[in-house]
Amino acid sequence: MMSAEPRWRKPTRSANEGNCVEVADNLAGVVLVRDSKDRAGPALTFGPESWRTFVAATRLR
């Protein structure tokens, strides 16, 4: 279900040391990424295909 408000989550492989990003992928047509230590700060905006490409390129093997 899509929502008008971002639903932020940390990646499953994130260490709980506070040095990570949060992702909101519940909005239509965009994926938002922000610094978990600066939740009031700016968020990067990706299109869904660009985000999938980025994740695939940086995935741990």
DRENMARMI-882815 format. One record per residue: x, y negated, z negated of N, C-alpha, C in turn; residue number from 1; residue in three letters. Coordinates in nm, 4 decimals. Atoms other than C-alpha are relative to their C-alpha. Example, Ala and Ser with C-alpha at 12.3 -4.5 7.8 and 13.67 -1.06 7.14 Angstrom:
2
@n.px:0.0890, n.py:0.1190, n.pz:0.0000, ca.px:1.2300, ca.py:0.4500, ca.pz:-0.7800, c.px:0.0900, c.py:-0.1200, c.pz:0.0000, nr:1, rest:ala
@n.px:-0.0820, n.py:0.1190, n.pz:0.0060, ca.px:1.3670, ca.py:0.1060, ca.pz:-0.7140, c.px:-0.0770, c.py:-0.1090, c.pz:-0.0730, nr:2, rest:ser
% end
This chain:
61
@n.px:0.0824, n.py:0.1176, n.pz:0.0000, ca.px:0.0000, ca.py:0.0000, ca.pz:0.0000, c.px:0.0875, c.py:-0.1249, c.pz:0.0000, nr:1, rest:met
@n.px:-0.0754, n.py:0.1242, n.pz:-0.0077, ca.px:0.1334, ca.py:-0.3427, ca.pz:0.0957, c.px:-0.0590, c.py:-0.1020, c.pz:-0.0974, nr:2, rest:met
@n.px:0.0403, n.py:0.1000, n.pz:0.0981, ca.px:0.1190, ca.py:-0.6275, ca.pz:-0.1536, c.px:0.0541, c.py:-0.1358, c.pz:0.0432, nr:3, rest:ser
@n.px:-0.0489, n.py:0.1342, n.pz:-0.0298, ca.px:0.1623, ca.py:-1.0050, ca.pz:-0.1306, c.px:0.1182, c.py:-0.0377, c.pz:-0.0891, nr:4, rest:ala
@n.px:-0.1106, n.py:0.0248, n.pz:0.0918, ca.px:0.4143, ca.py:-0.9949, ca.pz:-0.4187, c.px:0.1054, c.py:0.1087, c.pz:0.0163, nr:5, rest:glu
@n.px:-0.1042, n.py:-0.1029, n.pz:-0.0097, ca.px:0.7520, ca.py:-0.8221, ca.pz:-0.3898, c.px:-0.0006, c.py:0.0915, c.pz:-0.1221, nr:6, rest:pro
@n.px:-0.0146, n.py:-0.0985, n.pz:0.1082, ca.px:0.7821, ca.py:-0.5045, ca.pz:-0.5976, c.px:0.1466, c.py:0.0432, c.pz:0.0029, nr:7, rest:arg
@n.px:-0.1448, n.py:-0.0207, n.pz:0.0017, ca.px:1.1524, ca.py:-0.4932, ca.pz:-0.6872, c.px:0.0361, c.py:0.1336, c.pz:-0.0643, nr:8, rest:trp
@n.px:-0.0512, n.py:-0.1253, n.pz:0.0558, ca.px:1.3416, ca.py:-0.1705, ca.pz:-0.7527, c.px:0.1506, c.py:0.0059, c.pz:0.0234, nr:9, rest:arg
@n.px:-0.1434, n.py:-0.0229, n.pz:-0.0176, ca.px:1.7035, ca.py:-0.0686, ca.pz:-0.7977, c.px:0.0192, c.py:0.1292, c.pz:0.0778, nr:10, rest:lys
@n.px:-0.0274, n.py:-0.1241, n.pz:-0.0725, ca.px:1.8516, ca.py:0.1911, ca.pz:-0.5622, c.px:0.0263, c.py:0.1152, c.pz:-0.0966, nr:11, rest:pro
@n.px:-0.0146, n.py:-0.1166, n.pz:0.0871, ca.px:1.8570, ca.py:0.5431, ca.pz:-0.7055, c.px:0.1449, c.py:0.0308, c.pz:-0.0348, nr:12, rest:thr
@n.px:-0.1413, n.py:-0.0273, n.pz:0.0284, ca.px:2.2374, ca.py:0.5658, ca.pz:-0.6839, c.px:0.0694, c.py:-0.1151, c.pz:-0.0702, nr:13, rest:arg
@n.px:-0.0552, n.py:0.1166, n.pz:0.0676, ca.px:2.2868, ca.py:0.2386, ca.pz:-0.8668, c.px:0.0498, c.py:0.0382, c.pz:-0.1383, nr:14, rest:ser
@n.px:-0.0506, n.py:-0.0183, n.pz:0.1367, ca.px:2.5040, ca.py:0.2444, ca.pz:-1.1766, c.px:-0.0753, c.py:-0.0979, c.pz:-0.0887, nr:15, rest:ala
@n.px:0.0738, n.py:0.0874, n.pz:0.0922, ca.px:2.3340, ca.py:0.0932, ca.pz:-1.4801, c.px:0.0905, c.py:-0.0999, c.pz:-0.0698, nr:16, rest:asn
@n.px:-0.0925, n.py:0.0960, n.pz:0.0585, ca.px:2.6200, ca.py:-0.1492, ca.pz:-1.5409, c.px:-0.0374, c.py:-0.1433, c.pz:0.0365, nr:17, rest:glu
@n.px:0.0431, n.py:0.1333, n.pz:-0.0349, ca.px:2.4282, ca.py:-0.4467, ca.pz:-1.4014, c.px:0.0579, c.py:-0.0540, c.pz:0.1288, nr:18, rest:gly
@n.px:-0.0623, n.py:0.0444, n.pz:-0.1245, ca.px:2.6369, ca.py:-0.4707, ca.pz:-1.0836, c.px:-0.0676, c.py:0.0673, c.pz:0.1185, nr:19, rest:asn
@n.px:0.0696, n.py:-0.0625, n.pz:-0.1105, ca.px:2.3802, ca.py:-0.3861, ca.pz:-0.8240, c.px:-0.0996, c.py:-0.0963, c.pz:0.0622, nr:20, rest:cys
@n.px:0.1019, n.py:0.0785, n.pz:-0.0677, ca.px:2.1096, ca.py:-0.5131, ca.pz:-0.5966, c.px:-0.1367, c.py:0.0596, c.pz:-0.0301, nr:21, rest:val
@n.px:0.1373, n.py:-0.0479, n.pz:0.0074, ca.px:1.7328, ca.py:-0.4851, ca.pz:-0.6093, c.px:-0.0609, c.py:-0.0204, c.pz:0.1383, nr:22, rest:glu
@n.px:0.0623, n.py:0.0016, n.pz:-0.1318, ca.px:1.5219, ca.py:-0.4150, ca.pz:-0.3023, c.px:-0.1513, c.py:-0.0037, c.pz:-0.0170, nr:23, rest:val
@n.px:0.1465, n.py:0.0010, n.pz:-0.0075, ca.px:1.1588, ca.py:-0.5005, ca.pz:-0.2294, c.px:-0.0370, c.py:0.0344, c.pz:0.1438, nr:24, rest:ala
@n.px:0.0358, n.py:-0.0436, n.pz:-0.1352, ca.px:1.0257, ca.py:-0.3059, ca.pz:0.0682, c.px:-0.1503, c.py:0.0242, c.pz:0.0142, nr:25, rest:asp
@n.px:0.1452, n.py:-0.0183, n.pz:-0.0030, ca.px:0.6529, ca.py:-0.3285, ca.pz:0.0020, c.px:-0.0730, c.py:-0.1117, c.pz:0.0745, nr:26, rest:asn
@n.px:0.0620, n.py:0.1099, n.pz:-0.0735, ca.px:0.5919, ca.py:-0.6420, ca.pz:0.2099, c.px:-0.0025, c.py:0.0313, c.pz:0.1495, nr:27, rest:leu
@n.px:0.0150, n.py:-0.0295, n.pz:-0.1431, ca.px:0.4706, ca.py:-0.6191, ca.pz:0.5691, c.px:0.1077, c.py:-0.0711, c.pz:0.0820, nr:28, rest:ala
@n.px:-0.0949, n.py:0.0549, n.pz:-0.0960, ca.px:0.7527, ca.py:-0.6677, ca.pz:0.8201, c.px:0.1308, c.py:-0.0521, c.pz:-0.0534, nr:29, rest:gly
@n.px:-0.1264, n.py:0.0484, n.pz:0.0558, ca.px:1.0340, ca.py:-0.7607, ca.pz:0.5789, c.px:0.0465, c.py:0.0892, c.pz:-0.1141, nr:30, rest:val
@n.px:-0.0619, n.py:-0.0645, n.pz:0.1159, ca.px:1.2730, ca.py:-0.6070, ca.pz:0.3283, c.px:0.0830, c.py:-0.1088, c.pz:-0.0674, nr:31, rest:val
@n.px:-0.0727, n.py:0.1014, n.pz:0.0767, ca.px:1.4065, ca.py:-0.8372, ca.pz:0.0556, c.px:0.1061, c.py:0.0673, c.pz:-0.0860, nr:32, rest:leu
@n.px:-0.1105, n.py:-0.0518, n.pz:0.0809, ca.px:1.7386, ca.py:-0.7839, ca.pz:-0.1252, c.px:0.0517, c.py:-0.1144, c.pz:-0.0856, nr:33, rest:val
@n.px:-0.0511, n.py:0.1029, n.pz:0.0904, ca.px:1.8598, ca.py:-0.9742, ca.pz:-0.4318, c.px:0.0995, c.py:0.0593, c.pz:-0.0986, nr:34, rest:arg
@n.px:-0.0963, n.py:-0.0368, n.pz:0.1029, ca.px:2.1317, ca.py:-0.9656, ca.pz:-0.6954, c.px:-0.0765, c.py:0.0260, c.pz:-0.1296, nr:35, rest:asp
@n.px:0.0734, n.py:-0.0346, n.pz:0.1217, ca.px:2.0009, ca.py:-0.7893, ca.pz:-1.0060, c.px:0.0386, c.py:-0.0872, c.pz:-0.1191, nr:36, rest:ser
@n.px:-0.0425, n.py:0.0872, n.pz:0.1097, ca.px:2.1984, ca.py:-1.0283, ca.pz:-1.2290, c.px:-0.0555, c.py:-0.1415, c.pz:0.0151, nr:37, rest:lys
@n.px:0.0514, n.py:0.1344, n.pz:-0.0273, ca.px:2.0361, ca.py:-1.3372, ca.pz:-1.0704, c.px:-0.1377, c.py:0.0109, c.pz:0.0650, nr:38, rest:asp
@n.px:0.1335, n.py:-0.0259, n.pz:-0.0540, ca.px:1.6698, ca.py:-1.2499, ca.pz:-1.0261, c.px:-0.0724, c.py:-0.1259, c.pz:0.0455, nr:39, rest:arg
@n.px:0.0625, n.py:0.1256, n.pz:-0.0422, ca.px:1.5708, ca.py:-1.6159, ca.pz:-0.9906, c.px:0.0715, c.py:-0.0604, c.pz:0.1209, nr:40, rest:ala
@n.px:-0.0789, n.py:0.0517, n.pz:-0.1116, ca.px:1.8330, ca.py:-1.6684, ca.pz:-0.7206, c.px:-0.0586, c.py:0.0398, c.pz:0.1346, nr:41, rest:gly
@n.px:0.0492, n.py:-0.0266, n.pz:-0.1349, ca.px:1.7982, ca.py:-1.6299, ca.pz:-0.3458, c.px:-0.0057, c.py:0.1494, c.pz:0.0317, nr:42, rest:pro
@n.px:0.0097, n.py:-0.1374, n.pz:-0.0495, ca.px:1.7019, ca.py:-1.3113, ca.pz:-0.1665, c.px:0.0329, c.py:-0.0001, c.pz:0.1484, nr:43, rest:ala
@n.px:-0.0241, n.py:-0.0198, n.pz:-0.1428, ca.px:1.8290, ca.py:-1.1890, ca.pz:0.1682, c.px:-0.1243, c.py:0.0640, c.pz:0.0611, nr:44, rest:leu
@n.px:0.1162, n.py:-0.0554, n.pz:-0.0688, ca.px:1.5577, ca.py:-1.1054, ca.pz:0.4210, c.px:0.0463, c.py:0.0776, c.pz:0.1230, nr:45, rest:thr
@n.px:-0.0313, n.py:-0.0858, n.pz:-0.1137, ca.px:1.5914, ca.py:-0.8173, ca.pz:0.6684, c.px:-0.1296, c.py:0.0439, c.pz:0.0666, nr:46, rest:phe
@n.px:0.1081, n.py:-0.0701, n.pz:-0.0672, ca.px:1.3590, ca.py:-0.6804, ca.pz:0.9310, c.px:0.0127, c.py:0.1472, c.pz:-0.0336, nr:47, rest:gly
@n.px:-0.0072, n.py:-0.1421, n.pz:0.0377, ca.px:1.2706, ca.py:-0.3140, ca.pz:0.8656, c.px:0.1040, c.py:0.0802, c.pz:0.0796, nr:48, rest:pro
@n.px:-0.0972, n.py:-0.0750, n.pz:-0.0809, ca.px:1.4822, ca.py:-0.1818, ca.pz:1.1559, c.px:0.1429, c.py:-0.0395, c.pz:-0.0355, nr:49, rest:glu
@n.px:-0.1336, n.py:0.0452, n.pz:0.0408, ca.px:1.7830, ca.py:-0.3947, ca.pz:1.0581, c.px:0.0379, c.py:0.0597, c.pz:-0.1349, nr:50, rest:ser
@n.px:-0.0266, n.py:-0.0580, n.pz:0.1315, ca.px:1.7530, ca.py:-0.2695, ca.pz:0.6997, c.px:0.0333, c.py:0.1481, c.pz:0.0125, nr:51, rest:trp
@n.px:-0.0287, n.py:-0.1435, n.pz:-0.0192, ca.px:1.7381, ca.py:0.0960, ca.pz:0.8109, c.px:0.1389, c.py:0.0199, c.pz:0.0593, nr:52, rest:arg
@n.px:-0.1320, n.py:-0.0093, n.pz:-0.0619, ca.px:2.0466, ca.py:0.0407, ca.pz:1.0279, c.px:0.1090, c.py:-0.0275, c.pz:-0.1026, nr:53, rest:thr
@n.px:-0.0967, n.py:0.0336, n.pz:0.1038, ca.px:2.2346, ca.py:-0.1234, ca.pz:0.7396, c.px:0.0162, c.py:0.1149, c.pz:-0.0999, nr:54, rest:phe
@n.px:-0.0059, n.py:-0.1093, n.pz:0.0982, ca.px:2.1462, ca.py:0.1530, ca.pz:0.4935, c.px:0.0677, c.py:0.1229, c.pz:0.0603, nr:55, rest:val
@n.px:-0.0609, n.py:-0.1161, n.pz:-0.0641, ca.px:2.2419, ca.py:0.4255, ca.pz:0.7412, c.px:0.1521, c.py:-0.0196, c.pz:0.0159, nr:56, rest:ala
@n.px:-0.1426, n.py:0.0272, n.pz:-0.0201, ca.px:2.5785, ca.py:0.2569, ca.pz:0.8076, c.px:0.0792, c.py:-0.0007, c.pz:-0.1312, nr:57, rest:ala
@n.px:-0.0711, n.py:0.0103, n.pz:0.1277, ca.px:2.6629, ca.py:0.2184, ca.pz:0.4378, c.px:-0.0259, c.py:0.1173, c.pz:-0.0937, nr:58, rest:thr
@n.px:0.0341, n.py:-0.1150, n.pz:0.0840, ca.px:2.5233, ca.py:0.5447, ca.pz:0.3027, c.px:0.1250, c.py:0.0801, c.pz:-0.0361, nr:59, rest:arg
@n.px:-0.1106, n.py:-0.0848, n.pz:0.0443, ca.px:2.7669, ca.py:0.7496, ca.pz:0.0948, c.px:-0.0162, c.py:0.1379, c.pz:0.0612, nr:60, rest:leu
@n.px:0.0053, n.py:-0.1335, n.pz:-0.0636, ca.px:2.8539, ca.py:1.0747, ca.pz:0.2633, c.px:0.0652, c.py:0.1018, c.pz:-0.0870, nr:61, rest:arg
% end
